[in-house]
Amino acid sequence: MDFTRDALKIDCGVEAGRIAAFIGEQARAMRRRGAVIGLSGGVDSALSASLSVKVFGRDRVLALLLPDKESSPQSAEFAAREAARLGIEALTVDITPMLEAFGTYEKRDAVARAVRPEFGPDWKLKITLPADVLDRDGYNFFTLTTIDPQGRSRADRLSNDQAQGIIAATCTKHRIRMMVQYYYAEKANYLVCGTTNRSESLQGLFVKYGDGGVDIEPIAHLYKNQVFQLAEFLGVIPEILDRAPCPDTYSAPVTDEEWFFRMPFKTLDLLLFAWENKIGIPEVCRVMKLREDQVGRAFRDFASKHRTTEHLRRLPPCLP
């Protein structure tokens, strides 16, 4: 296989047709008449919505905007603009009461207070991984950043139990959003259309029975770079195309790069493609102008994340 900087270039017209055919085939097999999309204000869900409209038409695609009290107002604004561009119905369901009933914020904030006792109701937080995966060996430990009402921040390394506590609470946001999507999908006999891309799928950046609990994944074969190519081709609004990808699940702003990937997508996707296709490290270095130790670190990080999240990509084990 030839490995070049253009390895991720796609023929957008051909690819859009191929994905639309896949969506149509799956809908017929499931006897579903339309699609529900959780429209987040990000590029992945905007692309899935655009492709669904190509298959079902604007009258049989429902966009659900599912904010909670910590969501960025920009997310809802951009999602509403994209829904208007597509001419599809957009319904907003605020999931804050459901999260409060479960105790999502309380459970998460209890961990933050254990790390920083003065953490209070008007504070913000986020968790991130170390940023320099290409240039320094190290473990994938999480850091909690807390921001007080005066804007002063402090970073504290989390223990594994503390990180898991925050992540477990945060994942309830994804699972409640999916519960809402399935309510509207089943009510209308629609399918729930997924929005996970290949960069996320390979490394496990999705929540089992949350954003991973869908009927179809039409863009899970596309690296993030390819998602942007196809989204631009299909006319997704510039505000979404220009927005840094982010999970929008923490009270403080954080990008996908900070939270999980540890490098820019332009570098990540090409390295991930090389790792997946077993391109030799010397060849990767020659094409990408990186050192062998940098590529080696990236490959080890990919392999570790892929291995530890393998269970997310499989159906639950069962006896024969």
C-alpha positions, 0 to 999 in steps of 0.5 A: 500500500502506498502511504502519502499525505493524501492517503485520506482523500476521498471522492466525496460524490461517490462516498456520499452515494455509497453511504446513502445506499447503505442507510437505505438498505439498512432502513428497509431491512429494519422496516424503518421509515425515517431517522432520528439524529441527536444533533449536537452542533458538531460535524459528525452529527451534521454529516449523519443528518445530511446523509439521512436527508438524502435517503429519507427526505426532509420530512422523515428526519427528526433532529433532537437537540438534547442539551443539559444545563452545562452544554455550550449555548453554541452547540444548540445554536449551530445545531438549530442552524444546521437543521434549518439549512436541511429543512428538517424538524428540530425538537429540543429536549432539556435532559437536565431534570433527568440528570438531576433526578439520577444525581449525575452532577452530585456524584461527579462533583463529590469526586471534585470536592474530594480532590479540591474541597472548596469546589462549589456550585458556581465552579466549572471543571473538565478532565484531560489527558497529557497533551504531548504523546508524540514527545514524551513517554507516559501513562494515560492519566487524567488531570482534573482542572477546576475553575473558580467563579473568579476564573482562577484554575488549578490542575490536579492529577486524578487517581484511577478511581477518581477518574472513573468516578467522574467518567461514570457520572458523565457517561449518564449524559450520553445514555440519557440522550440515547434513551430520549432518541429511542423514545422518539424513534420508536414512536415514529418507526424511525431508526436511530442514526449514529454519529461515531467516526472511525477515529473515535471507534478505533480508540473507543471514544464512545459510550456503550449504550450511549452514543454507541447504542444506535441502529446504524453507524453510517460514518464509522468507516470515515476518519475525522479528516474524511468526515470534514471533507464530506461535510463540506461537500454536502454543505454543512454550515461553516460555523460547524466546520470551523468549530473545534471538535468537543464532547460538550459534556463538562462544565468547562470547555474542552476539546476532543484533542485535550480530553482524549486524542492528545494530538491534532486531528490532522496528525492523528488521522494519518498516523492512525491510518498508518497504524491500522494498515501496518505501514512501517515506522520508517515510511511513516517518518519519511512521509510525515517528517516525524522521528521514529520515537514520536511515531512509536509513541503514537502507535503504542498509544493507539494500540493501548486504547484499542486493546482496552476498549475492545469490549465496547466494539463487541456484542455482550458475550454469551454461551453458544 
